């Protein structure tokens, strides 16, 4: 009972102090939290509450030390209660203002998404370590959220943050053969959206660098279908970062594919929305 009270008191203190401006205080509360939850299984509402608090930090924590402290807590929870943590954290990332639901990514959302994305890089090898775990609704939600975060990063974050995120993604795929193929398959199974093309472009860049033509060819037809429907046939002007990342796909299009698949749609678009087609 005393242990439960200690956990409860620590969580309450963490809730009050998590957004403090003092880096020293942050370090203290994170150390206290890690010590408190070590070897314990927290109730689901507590995990959900912590995830909400974690998602208050990307816009506030500017120092690397505080970010590392938070990452270490997430890692600890991922080891002990992976499913609840992933489900709760993904939900909170989607609904905490880290991802801009409408409009262009900004420096603010790009910076926050960079932090959120770093959390997911920790979760994928921990929670989805085996290929058979990379299926089902939780995995699909993970890839969807990562895709949205990547779009924010490439659309709004500073160049150094973009490079860091892409480097970490590439490292994740290098360490897990076949993972990028699963990413592409999962991304293509989501509801069609131009936003997905940002992450798909990153996947294709990786495949290109690895000289993995087989994976590109395997998915090319579905990728072109997504591009045609979500970019070429779009009634609104596609965002610039989506167009930029679409280039990662278009460089693999043959003359015959362009003539048969893209040109007819492009000609129709020129008549309907010439300003979009010119992009």
Backbone as a ProteinNet text record, in pm:
[ID]
protein_1_A
[PRIMARY]
XXXXXXXXXXXXXXXXXXXXXXXXXXXXXXXXXXXXXXXXXXXXXXXXXXXXXXXXXXXXXXXXXXXXXXXXXXXXXXXXXXXXXXXXXXXXXXXXXXXXXXXXXXXXXXXXXXXXXXXXXXXXXXXXXXXXXXXXXXXXXXXXXXXXXXXXXXXXXXXXXXXXXXXXXXXXXXXXXXXXXXXXXXXXXXXXXXXXXXXXXXXXXXXXXXXXXXXXXXXXXXXXXXXXXXXXXXXXXXXXXXXXXXXXXXXXXXXXXXXXXXXXXXXXXXXXXXXXXXX
[TERTIARY]
82.9	0	86.6	192.8	284.7	349.4	379.1	440.9	345.6	216.3	115.9	105.4	111.2	104.1	225	341.2	464.3	455.4	406.6	391	294	182.7	81	136.7	208.7	267.2	370.7	451.5	554.9	491.9	386.5	318.5	253.9	196.9	136.4	242.8	355.3	465.2	518.1	527.9	576.3	482.4	352.5	253	267.4	300.6	315.1	445.6	550.9	685	733.5	663.1	716	740.5	662.9	679.6	760.5	827.1	909.2	1019	1055.5	1161.5	1300.4	1307.2	1436.4	1484.5	1597.4	1654.7	1694.2	1742.1	1782	1661.7	1550.7	1429	1377.9	1387.1	1344.5	1425.1	1555	1641.4	1601.2	1573.5	1536.2	1406.1	1305.4	1175.6	1182.1	1264.1	1277.6	1350.9	1454.7	1527.8	1435.9	1356.7	1262.8	1158.6	1110.1	1009.3	1067.2	1187.6	1250.6	1271.4	1316.3	1338.8	1206.7	1103.9	973	907	918.5	846.8	930.3	1055.1	1142.8	1086	1067.4	1019.4	871.8	801.6	657.9	574.5	453.5	358.9	254.9	255.9	163.8	25.6	-79.2	-213.8	-225.7	-312.9	-327.3	-355.6	-445	-469.3	-343	-254.2	-129.2	-39.9	-32.1	47.8	-10.8	-142.3	-208.4	-181.7	-188.2	-162	-19.3	74.9	215.6	237.7	174.9	192.2	139.9	28.6	-23.7	76.7	138.7	238.7	363.8	404.5	521.5	499.2	375.5	345.7	333.7	345.1	352.3	494.7	590.5	731.1	795.6	754.8	828.8	837.6	732.9	735.1	810.7	841.4	900.3	1047.4	1083.5	1220.3	1314.3	1404.1	1498.8	1638.4	1660.4	1794.5	1799.3	1914.9	1932.2	1921.7	1966	1966.3	1824	1732.7	1593.2	1530.6	1563.2	1507.9	1559.1	1686.1	1743.5	1679	1653.9	1588.8	1451.3	1377.9	1244.3	1253	1347.9	1367	1396.2	1474.3	1510	1388.1	1295.7	1171.5	1085	1075.3	996.8	1055.9	1188.4	1255.2	1223.3	1222.1	1193.6	1050.6	957.2	817.3	796.4	872.2	861.1	904.9	998.8	1045.9	943.2	879.8	791.5	646.1	596.6	455.6	442.1	497	508.1	376.3	279.2	155.5	77.5	61.1	-12.9	60.4	193	271.6	256.8	276.2	269.9	131.5	28.9	-107.8	-136.1	-97.6	-125.2	-41.5	85.9	175.8	137.7	101.8	61.8	-65.9	-159.2	-284.1	-255	-166.9	-134.9	-59.2	31.3	105.2	10.4	-92.2	-189.3	-276	-292.5	-391.3	-333.3	-204.3	-142.6	-87	-115	-64.5	75.6	132	263.9	251	136.6	110.6	5.8	35.8	-62	-167.9	-290.7	-398.5	-432.6	-424.4	-454.6	-344.8	-327	-230	-88.4	0.8	141.3	213.9	310.6	397.9	472.9	500	570.7	699.7	779.4	901.1	865.8	755.9	713.5	671.1	582.1	536.7	649.6	733.6	846.4	943.1	969.7	1060.4	1000.9	872.3	805.6	795.6	767.2	757.1	891.5	998.3	1133.1	1153.9	1105.1	1117.1	1027.4	902.3	809.3	858.9	918.9	971.7	1084.6	1164.9	1275.6	1222	1105	1044.4	1005.3	951.4	905.4	1022.9	1137.7	1255.5	1297.1	1268.3	1298.9	1200.5	1075.9	969.5	970.8	1004.7	995.4	1082.8	1213.5	1294.6	1260.7	1201.6	1168.8	1038	936.4	801.2	771.3	831.4	803	929.9	999.7	1130.6	1121.8	1019.3	1006.3	912.4	941	856	708.5	679.8	538.6	463.9	538.9	474.3	436.3	491.6	468.4	345.6	236.2	106.7	-1	-120.5	-227.8	-242.4	-345.8	-380.2	-275.4	-204.6	-107.4	12.7	60.3	171.1	129.3	9	-41.1	-47.9	-92.9	-101	38.8	132.7	271.5	325.3	307	357.8	283.8	154.2	75.3	124.9	144.7	190.5	332.1	418.4	553.5	548.7	459	444.9	404.2	310.2	265.7	377.6	452.9	564.2	674.8	703.6	806.5	765.3	637.4	588.8	608.1	583.4	604.8	752.9	836.9	981.2	1036.1	1004.4	1059.9	995.5	876.8	808.5	837.8	881.4	895.3	1020.2	1083.9	1197.1	1323.4	1417.3	1546.2	1620.4	1710.5	1783.5	1856.1	1916.4	1992.1	1899.6	1778.4	1680.3	1631.8	1610.6	1569.3	1674.4	1799.2	1907.8	1918.3	1901.4	1909.6	1797.7	1676.1	1561.5	1579.1	1620.8	1637.7	1751.5	1854.7	1967.1	1920.4	1838.1	1787.6	1694.1	1612.5	1524.3	1606.7	1705.4	1791.2	1863.2	1907.6	1976.3	1881	1757.8	1655.4	1634.3	1626.9	1604.2	1728.1	1845	1969.1	1982.9	1942.8	1956.1	1854.5	1748.7	1640	1607.7	1678.1	1653.9	1506.9	1454.5	1314.8	1216.7	1264.8	1173.8	1120.1	1205.1	1158.8	1048.8	1058.1	953.9	821.4	829.8	708.2	651	739.2	693.8	615.4	672.2	606.4	470.6	467.5	340.7	236	279.3	186.1	138.7	230.6	193.9	92.7	111.3	20	-116	-122.3	-250.2	-332.9	-271.3	-343.3	-437.5	-528.6	-614.8	-526.8	-559.3	-474.8	-470.7	-349.2	-329	-194.7	-188	-58.6	48	4.7	99.7	186.7	127.5	200	320.9	314.1	422.5	555.1	548.7	673.5	752	683.8	749	786.2	698.1	728.3	851.2	863.8	982.1	1109.7	1101.7	1217.5	1250.6	1146.3	1166.3	1236.1	1189.5	1246.3	1389.4	1417.4	1555.5	1648.5	1598.7	1678.2	1700.6	1593.8	1605.1	1702	1695	1784.3	1929.5	1953.6	2090.2	2142.8	2051.1	2089.6	2091.1	2058.2	2047.4	1946	1839	1733.5	1623.7	1654.1	1558.5	1434.8	1454.4	1343.6	1227.3	1259.1	1153.8	1082.9	1160.3	1100.9	1005.8	1052.5	969.9	845.6	861.9	750.3	632.5	664.1	558.8	531.1	605.2	598.2	457.4	387.1	252.5	159.3	161.1	75.5	119.9	250.5	303.7	260.3	268.1	226.4	76.3	0.6	-144.3	-173.8	-100.8	-116.7	-77.1	32.8	80.6	-21.1	-72.5	-170	-294.9	-346.3	-473.2	-459.9	-347.7	-337.5	-261.3	-186.3	-111.7	-161.9	-151.4	-189.7	-338.6	-421.1	-565.6	-618.6	-529.1	-570.8	-636.1	-743.7	-812.8	-747.2	-662.3	-589.3	-440.9	-371.9	-229.2	-152.2	-78.2	-1.3	106.3	133.9	236.2	374.6	462.3	591.8	675.7	674.4	757.5	706.6	576.1	519.5	567.1	566.1	615.1	763.5	838.4	982.8	1009.7	938.1	960	902.3	805.4	750.4	857	954.9	1064.9	1139.9	1138.2	1205.6	1139.7	1009.8	937.7	953.4	938.6	935.6	1067.2	1176.2	1304.5	1314.6	1222.6	1223	1119.3	1051.1	947.3	1011.5	975.5	1028.9	948.9	1001	931.7	793.5	786.5	657.4	557.6	605.9	517.5	467	556.5	515.2	408.1	432.3	341	204.2	206.3	81	6.5	81.8	18.1	6.1	107.8	109.8	61	102.4	72.6	-77.4	-159.4	-303.8	-364.7	-326.9	-379	-325.4	-199.4	-136.4	-205.4	-241.3	-309.7	-448.1	-517.8	-649.1	-634.1	-530.7	-507.8	-472.3	-400.5	-363.1	-487.7	-590.9	-714.9	-794.6	-794.5	-877.3	-807.1	-681.7	-606.5	-463.6	-444.9	-310.1	-205.8	-249.3	-152.4	-98.7	-182	-135.4	-43.8	-83.3	-5.1	133.5	142.2	270.8	370.8	318.5	406.7	490.8
-120.7	0	126.1	118.6	232.8	258	146.1	157.8	227	189.7	252	401.5	435.9	577.2	653.5	588.5	652.1	677.8	578.3	593.8	707.1	707	810.4	949.7	961.6	1091.9	1137	1041.6	1074.8	1120.2	1051.1	1087.6	1226.1	1254.3	1386.9	1496.5	1469.1	1566.6	1586.6	1476.2	1483.1	1568.7	1550.4	1626.7	1777	1813.2	1955.3	2012.8	1931.9	1983.3	1960.4	1876.5	1834.2	1951.5	2056.5	2170.5	2284.6	2257.1	2361.2	2409.1	2533.5	2589.4	2551.1	2501	2466.4	2329.1	2328	2202.1	2112.7	2175.7	2100.4	2029.4	2100.3	2039.6	1926.7	1947.4	1841.1	1714	1730.6	1614.5	1541.2	1617.9	1558.2	1479.3	1538.4	1468.2	1345.4	1352.3	1234.7	1121.9	1157.4	1055.9	992.2	1076.4	1027.6	935.6	975.4	894.9	759.7	761.7	635.9	540.6	596.2	514.3	457.1	539.5	501.1	389.1	396.7	299.6	175.3	175.6	61.6	-66.8	-166.4	-296	-299.2	-191.9	-187.7	-186.5	-235.7	-229.8	-124.3	-17.7	92	61.7	110.6	93.6	171.5	124.8	186.4	336.5	383.2	528.3	608.9	549.6	619.4	634.4	528	533.9	639	637	735.2	877.3	894.9	1027.2	1072.4	980.2	1013.5	1051.7	977.6	1006.9	1146.4	1183.3	1319.3	1423.9	1395.2	1488	1491.5	1375	1370.3	1461.5	1459.5	1535.1	1686	1727.1	1871.1	1924.4	1832	1874	1912.5	1856.9	1889.7	2038.8	2113	2257.1	2333.7	2264.6	2334.9	2301.1	2174.5	2132.5	2168.4	2260.1	2302	2243.4	2184	2131.9	1980.4	1934.2	1791.5	1705.1	1757.7	1678.8	1640.2	1736.1	1707.6	1608	1622.9	1531.5	1389.2	1378.3	1245.1	1181.8	1263.3	1212.6	1154.3	1227.3	1180.9	1052.7	1048.8	927.7	805.5	826.4	713.3	660.9	750.7	707.1	628.6	680.1	610	471.2	463.8	334.7	237.6	289.4	206.2	151.6	237.6	194.3	99.5	121.6	35	-107.6	-119.1	-252.1	-323.6	-247.6	-311.2	-323.4	-220.3	-221.6	-168.5	-243	-191.3	-158.8	-246.9	-228.8	-106.3	-94.7	20.3	150.3	146.7	267.5	311.3	218.4	253.3	306.5	236.1	278.1	418.7	442.6	572	683.5	654.9	758.6	799.9	702.9	735	819.1	782.1	858.8	1003.3	1018.5	1153.2	1234.8	1170.8	1242.1	1294.5	1216.4	1257.5	1374.2	1387.3	1482.9	1591.1	1615.3	1709.9	1834.9	1852.1	1970.6	1953.9	1834.3	1807.7	1798.7	1747	1733.5	1836.4	1915.7	2015.4	1944	1945.5	1871.4	1933.5	2063.8	2133.1	2235.6	2264.4	2368.3	2317.2	2409.2	2377.1	2347.8	2256.6	2240.5	2371.3	2397.8	2520.6	2484.6	2585.2	2560	2500.2	2548.8	2501.5	2354.6	2320.7	2181.1	2090.1	2142.1	2062.3	2027.3	2124.8	2103	2003.5	2019.8	1929	1787.6	1779.6	1648.4	1575.8	1651.4	1593.7	1521.4	1581.8	1519.6	1396.1	1411.1	1298	1180.2	1211.8	1107.1	1030.4	1102.1	1035.4	933.5	960.7	863.5	736.4	754.4	636.4	550.6	613	534.8	440.2	480.7	398.1	281.5	308.4	209.6	97.3	131.1	29.4	-93.2	-76	-195.6	-264.2	-189.9	-248.5	-326.3	-263.4	-320.6	-406.5	-369	-440.9	-507.6	-574.4	-630.4	-743.4	-826.3	-941.1	-907.5	-960.8	-931.6	-962.6	-1069.3	-1106.5	-1005.8	-923.9	-820.9	-698.1	-691.3	-573.4	-592.6	-618	-626.5	-598.6	-572.7	-541.8	-391.8	-352.7	-210.6	-124.6	-181.2	-98.7	-66.5	-166.1	-141.9	-42.1	-58.6	30.9	175.3	189.5	323.1	381.4	297	342.7	401.3	328.5	374.3	500.1	504.2	622.4	747.1	733.4	848.1	888.9	790.2	822.4	896.2	852.3	915.7	1062.6	1088.6	1226.6	1311	1250	1321.6	1352	1254.9	1275.6	1389.2	1393.2	1500.8	1637.1	1643.1	1768.7	1806.4	1705.9	1731.9	1780.6	1708.5	1748.8	1878.3	1908.5	2030	2152.8	2132.5	2249.3	2257.2	2144.3	2145.3	2202.8	2241.1	2289.7	2177.4	2216.2	2117.9	2015.9	2061.3	1969.3	1866.1	1909.7	1817.1	1717.4	1766.2	1676.6	1568.5	1611.1	1515.4	1413	1459.3	1369.3	1265.1	1310.4	1218.1	1114.4	1160.8	1069.2	970.8	1018.7	930.5	820.3	858.6	760.2	659	706.9	615.3	516.2	569	482.1	378.8	422.6	330.5	219.1	258.2	161.1	55.5	100.4	7.2	-77.2	-17.8	-93.9	-206.9	-177.3	-275.2	-388.8	-365	-463.6	-492.5	-587.5	-619.8	-654	-597.6	-623	-526	-445.7	-355.2	-245.2	-192.5	-84	-133.9	-259.2	-319.3	-324.1	-359.2	-363.5	-223.2	-126.3	12.3	54	26.5	67.5	-1.4	-130.9	-205.7	-146.6	-115.1	-60	79.1	161.1	296.6	292.2	198.5	186.6	130.2	68.9	14.4	119.6	234.4	342	412.4	491.7	573.2	662.8	670.2	746.1	894	943.9	1084.1	1129.8	1252.8	1301	1306.9	1322.7	1330.2	1204.8	1090.7	963.4	962.9	1043.1	1043.6	1093.7	1173.1	1220.2	1102.1	1019.6	901.9	800.3	782.7	689.1	735	865.8	919.3	887.1	896.2	862.6	713.2	630.9	486	457.6	524.9	501.9	553.4	663.9	714.7	611.2	547.9	444.1	325.2	281.2	167.9	200.7	323.8	366.7	362.9	414.1	415.7	273.8	183.1	43.2	-40.7	26.2	-43.2	-158.4	-133.8	-234.4	-210.8	-245.4	-224.6	-313.1	-430.5	-526.6	-468.6	-405	-347.8	-233.4	-152.1	-39.8	-91.5	-188.4	-242.6	-313	-377.9	-450.5	-357.5	-236.6	-144.3	-30.8	-27.6	90.3	118.5	15.3	33.7	100	49.5	106.4	248	271.3	404.4	506.2	465.9	556.2	584	483.3	501.4	604.9	594.6	691.7	831.4	840.3	970.2	1034.2	954.3	1005.8	1057.3	976.8	1011.8	1124.4	1126.4	1223.9	1350.9	1346.5	1466.6	1518.6	1435.8	1483.2	1516.3	1436.7	1458.9	1545.3	1595.7	1676.5	1807.2	1842.9	1967.7	2088	2059	2167.1	2154.8	2263.7	2265.3	2181.1	2081	1998	2081.1	2044.4	2116.2	2088	2186.6	2178.9	2060	2032.4	1921.4	1785.9	1778	1655	1639.4	1749.7	1746.6	1710.7	1768.8	1741.4	1592.6	1535	1393.3	1300.6	1350.7	1270	1244.5	1333	1315.2	1184.7	1135.7	1008.8	892.3	905.6	804.5	829.5	954	986.1	953.3	956.1	925.8	778.4	696.8	554.2	521.4	623.9	601.5	590.8	486.3	468.4	554.2	566.8	645.5	587.8	456.4	393.2	412.2	403.1	424	568.2	660.4	800.8	822.9	765.6	784.4	721.8	603.3	529	568.1	595.2	614.9	761.5	839.5	976.6	1080.6	1065.7	1168.9	1193	1086.9	1112.8	1194.2	1159.5	1233.3	1375.6	1389.5	1521.6	1613.5	1557.8	1637.4	1682.9	1593.6	1630.6	1739.1	1723.2	1820	1957.2	1958.1	2085	2163.7	2091.8	2158.1	2206	2123.1	2154.2	2247.6	2213.6	2292.5	2312.4	2399.6	2416.8	2459	2536.1	2581.7	2464.4	2359.6	2240.4	2156.7	2140.5	2057.9	2117	2248.7	2314.5	2288.8	2252.7	2224	2100.7
0	0	0	81	87.9	-47.6	-117.5	-250.2	-347.5	-339.2	-425.9	-398.4	-271.7	-233.2	-285.1	-277.4	-325.9	-476.3	-550.3	-695.4	-725.4	-655.1	-675.9	-647.6	-537.9	-501.2	-604.3	-650.5	-749.7	-880.9	-922.6	-1047.3	-1036.5	-920.1	-899.1	-904	-840.8	-840.8	-983.1	-1056.7	-1194.9	-1279.9	-1259.1	-1335.7	-1312.2	-1190.6	-1155.8	-1210.8	-1205.7	-1235.5	-1379	-1456.3	-1586.6	-1682.2	-1669.1	-1760.6	-1698	-1587.7	-1525.3	-1620.3	-1605.3	-1690.4	-1640.1	-1517.3	-1457.5	-1505.4	-1574.3	-1622.6	-1504.8	-1399	-1279.9	-1217.8	-1208.3	-1152.1	-1240.3	-1370.2	-1462.3	-1437.8	-1426.1	-1403.8	-1276.4	-1172.7	-1043.7	-1053.3	-1119.9	-1124.9	-1215.8	-1320.4	-1407.4	-1335.1	-1261	-1184.4	-1080	-1016.8	-915	-978.7	-1096.3	-1165.9	-1208	-1263.1	-1307	-1189.3	-1079	-959.6	-908.1	-914	-860	-940.9	-1074.7	-1158.8	-1190.6	-1148.3	-1177.6	-1116.8	-1202.6	-1155.1	-1120.3	-1148.5	-1115.4	-1243.1	-1230.5	-1342.1	-1308.6	-1384.8	-1357.6	-1414.2	-1349.6	-1406.5	-1538	-1623.6	-1756.4	-1751.2	-1662.3	-1656.5	-1623.8	-1545	-1510.1	-1633.1	-1713.9	-1837.5	-1932.2	-1944.6	-2032.1	-1984.4	-1853.7	-1796.6	-1821.4	-1805.7	-1830.8	-1977.2	-2066.8	-2209.9	-2245.1	-2183.4	-2205.6	-2157.9	-2044.9	-1990.1	-2077.7	-2127.5	-2216.8	-2338	-2387.9	-2510.5	-2487	-2362.4	-2333.5	-2353.3	-2361.3	-2356.8	-2490.7	-2606	-2729	-2759.6	-2727.3	-2753.3	-2644.4	-2533	-2418.4	-2393.9	-2411.9	-2379.9	-2495.4	-2469.1	-2572.4	-2551.1	-2434.7	-2404.8	-2424.5	-2468.2	-2497.9	-2372.2	-2259.5	-2135.3	-2094.2	-2099	-2061.6	-2158.4	-2284.7	-2385.5	-2363.7	-2326.9	-2299.7	-2176.8	-2075.9	-1954.8	-1988.1	-2070	-2108.6	-2191.2	-2282	-2363.3	-2276.6	-2172.2	-2085.5	-2009.4	-1974	-1908	-2006.5	-2129.3	-2231.8	-2257.5	-2261.2	-2282.7	-2169.4	-2048.2	-1931	-1937.5	-1973.9	-1984.1	-2102.3	-2209.1	-2327.3	-2295.3	-2204	-2163.4	-2076.6	-1988	-1889.4	-1935.8	-2005.1	-2047.8	-2191.2	-2285.7	-2423	-2491.7	-2481.8	-2559.2	-2511.9	-2380.3	-2325.5	-2358.1	-2344.8	-2371.7	-2517.1	-2609.1	-2751.6	-2788	-2745.3	-2776.9	-2723.8	-2600.2	-2536.4	-2597.7	-2621.6	-2672.6	-2815	-2896.9	-3034.3	-3034.8	-2948.5	-2938.2	-2897.4	-2800.3	-2751.2	-2856.2	-2927.8	-3033	-3140.9	-3168.8	-3271.1	-3225.8	-3095.3	-3044.7	-2953.5	-2965.7	-2871.4	-2938.3	-3066.9	-3134.8	-3190.4	-3177.2	-3236	-3388.1	-3432.2	-3575.9	-3616.2	-3717.7	-3763.7	-3846.3	-3796.5	-3863.7	-3999.5	-4006.1	-4131.6	-4158.7	-4285.3	-4318	-4329.5	-4355.4	-4379.2	-4248.4	-4253.1	-4136.3	-4110.5	-3984.6	-3948.4	-3875.2	-3845.3	-3767.2	-3631.7	-3575.7	-3443.6	-3447.7	-3541.9	-3549.5	-3597.9	-3686.5	-3735.5	-3624.6	-3538.5	-3425.7	-3325.8	-3296.8	-3202.4	-3260.3	-3390.3	-3455.9	-3454.7	-3466.1	-3459.6	-3326.2	-3218.4	-3085.7	-3076.6	-3119.8	-3115.6	-3198.1	-3310.9	-3398.4	-3329.7	-3252.5	-3181.3	-3080.5	-3024.2	-2932.1	-3007	-3126.9	-3202.2	-3248.4	-3274	-3313.9	-3201.6	-3080.9	-2964.4	-2953.7	-2990.6	-2971.3	-3074.9	-3199.3	-3305.4	-3275.9	-3247.8	-3220.7	-3088.1	-2995.7	-2865.2	-2869.7	-2925.5	-2922	-3045.1	-3157.8	-3283.2	-3336.2	-3247.1	-3282.1	-3384.5	-3373.6	-3464.6	-3580.7	-3700.1	-3816.9	-3795.1	-3720.3	-3699.3	-3611.4	-3538.8	-3456.7	-3539.5	-3660.7	-3744.4	-3832.7	-3767.4	-3834.8	-3731.3	-3778.8	-3684.9	-3663.8	-3590.5	-3577.4	-3506.7	-3408.5	-3334.6	-3423.7	-3497.2	-3590.4	-3698.4	-3747.9	-3852.5	-3800.9	-3677.2	-3616.7	-3596	-3559.3	-3542	-3672.7	-3781.9	-3911.7	-3956.5	-3930.8	-3968.5	-3894.6	-3764.6	-3684.3	-3725.8	-3746.8	-3793.8	-3927.5	-4013.7	-4144.7	-4131	-4042.1	-4018.6	-3958.2	-3867.2	-3804.1	-3905.5	-3991	-4094.1	-4187.8	-4223.8	-4311.1	-4244.7	-4114.5	-4041	-4039.6	-4018.9	-4010.3	-4144.2	-4251.9	-4382.2	-4432.1	-4380.8	-4424.6	-4341.1	-4215.5	-4128.9	-4043	-4016.5	-3923.1	-3987.7	-3903.3	-3952.6	-4024.1	-4112	-4193.1	-4106.8	-3998.5	-3912.4	-3847.4	-3811.8	-3753.1	-3858.5	-3979.9	-4088.7	-4112.1	-4120.4	-4146.1	-4033.6	-3911.3	-3795.8	-3799.4	-3828.7	-3834.3	-3945	-4061.6	-4175.2	-4148.9	-4082.7	-4047.2	-3951.7	-3853.8	-3757.3	-3823.2	-3916.6	-3990.3	-4071.9	-4141.6	-4223.1	-4137.3	-4020.5	-3929	-3883.7	-3855.7	-3813.9	-3922.1	-4045.7	-4157.3	-4186.5	-4171.1	-4193.2	-4091.4	-3968.3	-3859.8	-3870.6	-3946.8	-3955.9	-4102.6	-4163.2	-4304.6	-4330.7	-4437.8	-4473	-4408.8	-4314.2	-4242.7	-4333.7	-4420.1	-4508.2	-4601.8	-4643.1	-4727.3	-4651.1	-4522.5	-4440.3	-4419.4	-4407.7	-4395.4	-4519.6	-4636	-4760.7	-4773.8	-4746	-4754.3	-4659.9	-4538.6	-4439.2	-4480.4	-4527.5	-4571.6	-4686	-4775.9	-4890.3	-4849.6	-4731.7	-4684.1	-4609.6	-4579.9	-4511.2	-4608.7	-4555	-4641.1	-4728	-4855.7	-4948	-4911.1	-4898.1	-4862	-4917.9	-4967.8	-5017.6	-4908.2	-4783	-4671.2	-4663.8	-4697.7	-4692.3	-4785.2	-4890.9	-4989.8	-4932.3	-4826.8	-4765.3	-4708.8	-4630.6	-4571.9	-4679.9	-4777.1	-4885.5	-4963.8	-4980.8	-5048.3	-4972.7	-4840.4	-4755.9	-4769.7	-4772.6	-4791.2	-4924.7	-5028.9	-5162.3	-5171.6	-5104.3	-5100.9	-5037.5	-4932.1	-4865	-4958.7	-5023.3	-5116.7	-5230.2	-5278.3	-5386.6	-5340.5	-5220.6	-5165.9	-5143.6	-5108.2	-5083.4	-5211.7	-5323.9	-5454.1	-5447.9	-5373.7	-5356.6	-5461	-5584.2	-5693.5	-5677.8	-5620.3	-5609.4	-5528.3	-5416.2	-5331.5	-5403.4	-5473.9	-5547.7	-5655.6	-5732.9	-5841.5	-5787.1	-5673.5	-5611.4	-5581.7	-5538.6	-5494.4	-5593.3	-5703.8	-5791	-5843	-5882.4	-5937.9	-5836.3	-5713.8	-5608	-5571.9	-5574.3	-5543.4	-5649.2	-5774.5	-5882.7	-5876	-5839	-5824.2	-5715.7	-5604.4	-5495	-5541.4	-5613.9	-5662.6	-5757.6	-5848.7	-5945.9	-5874.8	-5781.9	-5717	-5614.1	-5543.3	-5433.6	-5470.6	-5580.4	-5621.9	-5756.7	-5859.4	-5993.2	-6002.6	-5936.5	-5944.9	-5830.3	-5749.6	-5634.6	-5680.7	-5612.9	-5646.6	-5579.3	-5482	-5414.9	-5447.8	-5435.6	-5467.4	-5365	-5410.1	-5316.2	-5245	-5121.8	-5045.8	-5104.4	-5092.3	-5159.8	-5112.9	-4983	-4933.7	-4984	-5011.3	-5068.5	-5213.6	-5286.4	-5424.8	-5429.1	-5336.6	-5332.9	-5310	-5213.6	-5181.8	-5288.6	-5365.4	-5475.5	-5581.5	-5586.3	-5681	-5659.5	-5535.5	-5504.9	-5577.4	-5604.6	-5682.3	-5831.9	-5871.1	-6014.3	-6084.9	-6011	-6076.7	-6117.7	-6067.4	-6103.9	-6211.9	-6261.1	-6362.5	-6501.2	-6574.1	-6709.7	-6808.5	-6930	-7033.2	-7061.7	-7070.2	-7101.5	-6986.9	-6863.2	-6747.3	-6744.3	-6775.9	-6778.7	-6885.6	-7001.3	-7113.9	-7087.2	-7026	-7006.7	-6878.7	-6772	-6641.6	-6599.4	-6629.3	-6578.1	-6679	-6802.9	-6902.6	-6923.2	-6936	-6955.2	-6840.3	-6717.9	-6601.8	-6600.3	-6635.4	-6637.6	-6738.3	-6851.3	-6954.2	-6906.3	-6837.1	-6781.8	-6675.5	-6593.2	-6485.8	-6542.5	-6652.5	-6717	-6757.5	-6794.8	-6835.4	-6714.1	-6609.4	-6492.6	-6394.1	-6360.7	-6261.8	-6310.5	-6408.2	-6464.7	-6361.9	-6260.1	-6158.9	-6077	-6059.1	-5987.8	-6076	-6201	-6293.4	-6316	-6315	-6339.5	-6227.2	-6110.9	-5998.5	-6026.5
[MASK]
+++++++++++++++++++++++++++++++++++++++++++++++++++++++++++++++++++++++++++++++++++++++++++++++++++++++++++++++++++++++++++++++++++++++++++++++++++++++++++++++++++++++++++++++++++++++++++++++++++++++++++++++++++++++++++++++++++++++++++++++++++++++++++++++++++++++++++++++++++++++

